Amino acid sequence: MPGAGATLTAGPAGGPPAGRAGADPLGRLRRLADLRNLSLVGVLAVLVAVGGFTKPDEFLSTDNLQLVLTQASVIGVVTVGVTFVITSGGIDLSVGAMVALASVWATTVATQDYGLGGILLCAVLVGLGCGLVNGVLIAYGGMVPFIATLAMLASARGLALQISDGRTQVVTVDPVLDLGLPDAYVLGIPPLVLIFAAVTVLGWLVLNRTTFGRRTVAIGGNAEAARLAGIDVRRQRLMLYLLSGLCCGVAAFMLIVLTGSGQNTNGNLYELDAIAAAIIGGTLLSGGRGTITGSVLGVLVFTTITNLFALNNLQSDVQQIAKGAIIVAAVLVQKGRSTP
């Protein structure tokens, strides 16, 4: 007979006591997340080893490692915003087009007259504006996220093409161009990488340590239950698409610094890369679970693969096949873990 204060009760026949069933589910999720992140770190280590073996002088050079991190920074900022959206059970197919529109709008002659501040502000406002439209259509218009963001993808691309007239808009503002030069590096770290690091840290804190993050996870797990618990689901979804748009605006400015121009082709396939990075990082497509750390590691994996293919003069179509295989494998793993 159990002693005083015992709380265990009989469970199903042949099963564990009811008091232990499902014990510490958060701890189990953390262990799975840690294992997933360690697996991605292992993949990165293998890729680095392959690069060091095939092209030791080029791949392991300081310049190339800085290039990899810089290229990862732009798509990485976009991925942070996409991770929040997917965690809530949504999707954003328009991030690449928003980056293109923001970069084109921010590099027009009229905008460049306002200098670095004008370019940055314009890029951020355009991203927020696009995110606002997506959020209103989805949260208050009742549109399916796939359709609403697909419409934004087409519209933003078209508007970017119309504004630029299909031409590359060269940046002539020296303070913007100077951010991409080695003289602007801080302890050997490019400014774009520092921006990415700051966005990553902020994203992690917001998702894991704030009420906003908890509400995001809640509506992704069960939107109706979240509504009954007192969460304003529509307002939360609106804020999430605004956040995605904000990240796209920041990424557009970073891309302007990186390329010294604005083009309607900027951000091409960013939506696929960002979603793929979030998925292989452990964010559930169905919502209810997201990880900023995993998403960042996913970005680094894809960027390193791209760099390895370029250094070894391998065709881009093989690269896309490899990325597709990784995405399929990640989704199958997720499905296997979620199956009873």
C-alpha positions in Angstrom: 0.0 0.0 0.0 1.5 3.4 -0.9 2.5 5.6 1.8 0.9 9.0 2.7 1.3 11.6 0.0 1.7 9.1 -2.9 0.1 10.3 -6.1 0.5 7.3 -8.4 -2.7 5.8 -9.7 -3.3 2.7 -11.7 -2.9 3.1 -15.4 -4.1 1.0 -18.3 -3.5 -2.7 -18.1 0.1 -3.4 -18.8 0.9 0.3 -18.9 2.8 2.6 -16.6 1.2 4.3 -13.6 -1.0 7.2 -14.7 1.1 9.5 -12.6 4.1 8.8 -14.7 2.5 8.8 -18.1 3.7 11.7 -20.1 5.9 12.9 -17.3 7.9 16.0 -18.1 6.8 16.4 -21.8 8.8 19.7 -22.0 11.9 17.9 -21.0 11.4 15.3 -23.7 10.9 18.0 -26.3 14.1 19.7 -25.2 16.1 16.4 -25.4 14.7 15.8 -28.9 15.6 19.4 -29.9 19.1 19.0 -28.5 19.6 15.7 -30.4 18.3 17.4 -33.6 20.6 20.3 -33.2 23.6 18.0 -32.5 22.7 16.1 -35.6 22.8 19.3 -37.7 26.1 20.3 -36.1 27.4 16.8 -37.1 26.2 17.4 -40.7 28.0 20.8 -40.7 31.1 19.1 -39.4 31.0 16.5 -42.2 30.5 19.3 -44.8 33.5 21.2 -43.5 35.5 18.0 -43.6 34.5 17.4 -47.2 35.4 21.0 -48.1 38.7 20.8 -46.3 39.5 17.6 -48.1 38.4 18.6 -51.7 39.4 22.3 -51.6 41.5 22.9 -48.5 43.2 26.1 -49.6 40.0 27.7 -50.9 37.3 26.4 -48.6 39.1 26.9 -45.3 40.4 30.3 -46.2 39.3 33.2 -44.1 37.8 35.0 -47.0 35.7 32.0 -48.0 34.4 31.4 -44.4 33.5 35.1 -44.2 31.7 34.7 -47.5 29.7 31.7 -46.3 28.6 33.5 -43.2 27.7 36.7 -45.1 25.6 34.8 -47.6 23.9 32.9 -44.8 23.1 36.1 -43.0 20.6 37.5 -45.5 18.6 34.3 -45.9 19.1 33.7 -42.2 17.2 36.8 -41.2 14.4 35.9 -43.5 14.3 32.4 -42.0 13.9 33.8 -38.5 10.7 35.5 -39.5 9.5 32.4 -41.4 10.1 30.2 -38.4 7.7 32.3 -36.3 5.0 32.0 -39.0 5.4 28.3 -39.5 5.4 27.7 -35.7 2.0 29.4 -35.6 0.6 27.0 -38.2 0.9 29.4 -41.1 3.1 29.7 -44.2 4.7 32.6 -46.1 5.5 32.1 -49.7 6.0 35.8 -50.4 9.3 36.4 -48.5 11.5 36.3 -51.6 9.2 38.7 -53.5 9.0 41.1 -50.5 12.8 41.2 -50.3 12.9 42.0 -54.1 10.3 44.8 -53.8 11.9 46.3 -50.7 15.4 46.3 -52.3 14.1 47.9 -55.5 12.0 50.5 -53.8 14.8 51.4 -51.4 17.3 51.9 -54.2 15.4 54.3 -56.4 17.1 57.6 -57.1 14.5 59.5 -55.0 15.1 57.2 -52.0 18.9 57.3 -52.3 18.8 61.1 -52.0 18.0 60.5 -48.2 21.2 58.5 -47.7 21.7 55.4 -45.6 18.9 56.2 -43.2 16.4 56.7 -46.0 17.4 53.4 -47.7 17.1 51.4 -44.5 13.8 53.0 -43.5 12.3 52.5 -46.9 13.3 48.8 -47.0 11.8 48.2 -43.5 8.6 50.1 -44.3 8.0 48.2 -47.5 8.6 44.9 -45.7 6.2 45.9 -43.0 3.6 47.1 -45.5 3.7 43.8 -47.4 3.5 41.9 -44.1 0.5 44.0 -43.0 -1.4 43.2 -46.2 -0.6 39.4 -45.7 -1.7 39.6 -42.1 -4.9 41.5 -42.7 -6.0 39.1 -45.5 -5.2 36.0 -43.5 -6.2 37.1 -39.9 -9.2 39.3 -40.7 -10.1 38.3 -44.3 -10.1 34.6 -43.6 -7.9 33.8 -46.5 -5.8 30.6 -46.5 -2.2 31.6 -45.9 -1.0 29.7 -48.9 -3.3 31.6 -51.2 -2.8 35.1 -49.6 1.0 34.9 -49.6 1.0 33.3 -53.1 -0.9 36.4 -54.3 1.6 38.7 -52.6 4.4 36.8 -54.2 3.0 37.5 -57.7 2.1 41.1 -56.9 5.3 42.1 -55.2 7.4 40.6 -58.0 5.3 42.4 -60.6 5.6 45.7 -58.7 9.3 45.3 -58.3 9.6 44.7 -62.0 7.5 47.8 -62.8 9.5 50.1 -60.5 12.9 49.0 -61.8 11.7 48.6 -65.4 13.7 45.3 -65.3 17.0 47.2 -64.7 19.6 46.9 -62.0 19.5 50.0 -59.7 23.1 50.7 -58.7 23.6 52.2 -55.2 25.7 55.3 -55.1 25.5 56.1 -51.4 29.0 55.6 -49.9 28.0 54.8 -46.3 25.9 51.9 -47.6 28.6 50.6 -49.8 31.2 51.0 -47.0 29.4 48.5 -44.8 30.4 45.8 -47.2 34.1 46.6 -47.2 36.7 44.8 -45.1 37.4 48.1 -43.3 33.9 47.9 -41.7 34.5 44.4 -40.2 34.5 44.2 -36.4 37.2 41.8 -35.2 37.2 40.2 -38.6 33.4 39.7 -38.6 31.4 41.4 -41.4 28.6 43.8 -40.2 26.0 41.7 -41.9 26.9 38.7 -39.8 26.6 40.8 -36.7 23.1 41.9 -37.8 22.2 38.2 -38.4 23.5 37.3 -34.9 21.5 40.1 -33.3 18.3 39.0 -35.1 18.9 35.4 -34.1 19.4 36.2 -30.5 16.3 38.5 -30.4 14.3 35.9 -32.2 15.3 33.1 -29.8 14.5 35.3 -26.8 11.1 36.3 -28.2 10.1 32.7 -29.1 11.3 31.1 -25.9 11.1 33.7 -23.2 8.1 35.9 -23.9 4.3 35.8 -23.9 4.4 36.5 -27.6 6.4 33.4 -28.2 4.2 31.2 -26.0 1.1 32.5 -27.8 2.7 31.7 -31.2 3.3 28.1 -30.1 -0.2 27.9 -28.6 -2.1 28.9 -31.8 0.1 26.6 -33.8 -0.7 23.7 -31.6 -4.5 24.3 -31.4 -5.9 27.7 -32.5 -9.3 27.0 -31.1 -8.0 26.0 -27.7 -5.8 29.2 -27.8 -8.9 31.3 -28.5 -10.8 29.7 -25.7 -7.9 30.4 -23.4 -8.2 34.1 -24.1 -5.6 34.6 -26.8 -6.6 37.0 -29.6 -5.7 34.6 -32.4 -6.4 37.1 -35.2 -4.2 39.8 -33.7 -1.4 37.4 -33.0 -1.4 36.2 -36.6 -1.4 39.7 -37.9 1.7 40.5 -35.7 3.4 37.3 -37.0 3.1 38.4 -40.6 4.2 41.8 -39.7 7.3 40.3 -38.1 8.0 38.3 -41.2 7.7 41.4 -43.3 10.0 43.3 -41.0 12.6 40.5 -41.3 12.3 40.7 -45.1 12.9 44.5 -45.0 16.0 44.1 -42.9 17.2 41.3 -45.2 16.6 43.5 -48.3 18.8 46.2 -46.8 21.5 43.6 -46.1 21.2 42.4 -49.7 21.6 46.0 -50.9 24.8 46.3 -48.9 26.1 42.9 -50.1 25.4 43.5 -53.8 25.5 47.3 -54.0 22.3 47.3 -56.0 18.5 46.7 -56.1 17.0 44.2 -58.6 13.6 42.7 -59.2 15.3 39.3 -59.2 16.6 39.6 -55.7 15.4 37.1 -53.2 14.7 34.5 -55.9 13.6 31.2 -54.2 14.2 32.6 -50.7 10.8 31.3 -49.7 11.9 27.7 -50.5 15.3 28.1 -48.8 13.8 29.7 -45.7 11.0 27.1 -45.3 13.5 24.3 -46.0 15.9 25.6 -43.4 13.2 25.8 -40.8 11.9 22.3 -41.5 15.3 20.6 -41.3 15.9 22.6 -38.2 13.0 21.0 -36.5 10.1 23.4 -36.9 6.9 21.5 -37.5 5.1 22.3 -40.8 1.8 21.7 -39.0 2.7 24.3 -36.3 3.0 24.1 -32.5 6.8 23.7 -32.4 9.5 26.0 -33.6 13.2 26.4 -33.0 15.3 29.4 -34.0 18.6 27.6 -33.2 17.6 24.7 -35.5 16.6 27.1 -38.3 19.9 28.9 -38.1 21.8 25.6 -38.3 19.6 24.7 -41.3 20.6 27.9 -43.0 24.3 27.2 -42.4 23.9 23.7 -43.8 22.3 24.9 -47.0 24.7 27.7 -47.5 27.7 25.5 -46.9 26.4 23.0 -49.5 26.0 25.8 -52.0 29.5 27.0 -51.4 30.9 23.5 -51.7 29.2 23.0 -55.0 30.5 26.3 -56.3 34.1 25.6 -55.3 34.0 22.1 -56.9 32.4 23.5 -60.1 29.3 21.2 -59.8 26.2 22.1 -61.6 23.4 24.0 -59.9 20.8 21.4 -60.9 22.6 18.8 -58.8 22.7 21.2 -55.9 18.9 21.6 -56.1 18.4 17.9 -56.2 20.5 17.5 -53.1 18.5 20.2 -51.3 15.3 18.6 -52.3 16.5 15.2 -51.0 17.4 16.8 -47.7 13.9 18.5 -47.4 12.1 15.2 -48.1 14.3 13.3 -45.6 13.6 16.0 -42.9 9.8 15.9 -43.5 9.8 12.1 -43.3 11.7 12.2 -40.0 9.2 14.7 -38.6 6.3 12.5 -39.8 7.9 9.4 -38.2 8.3 11.1 -34.9 4.8 12.4 -34.8 3.2 9.0 -35.7 2.0 7.2 -32.6 
